[in-house]
């Protein structure tokens, strides 16, 4: 199974929803809380142009945030991407 990297903030409901969905699907998730900042998150914000959390990577591919994750799940593509 491919590794998922998820940058979150502890108080963010969208982050909790994304993490719950990924865990429900059995994804191998590395959850990185960035409440107090994080150098890797700062670098990824610059590289992707995505400045909010959650910030989600499946393997090496940046997929976006909570809305994009939900779209992938609703279309059935997310399960395939997690294999």
HELIX and SHEET records of a PDB file:
HELIX    1   1 UNK A   13  UNK A   24  1                                  12    
HELIX    2   2 UNK A   39  UNK A   48  1                                  10    
HELIX    3   3 UNK A   66  UNK A   75  1                                  10    
HELIX    4   4 UNK A   77  UNK A   82  1                                   6    
SHEET    1   A 4 UNK A  28  UNK A  33  0                                        
SHEET    2   A 4 UNK A   3  UNK A   8  1                                        
SHEET    3   A 4 UNK A  55  UNK A  58 -1                                        
SHEET    4   A 4 UNK A  61  UNK A  64 -1                                        
END                                                                             
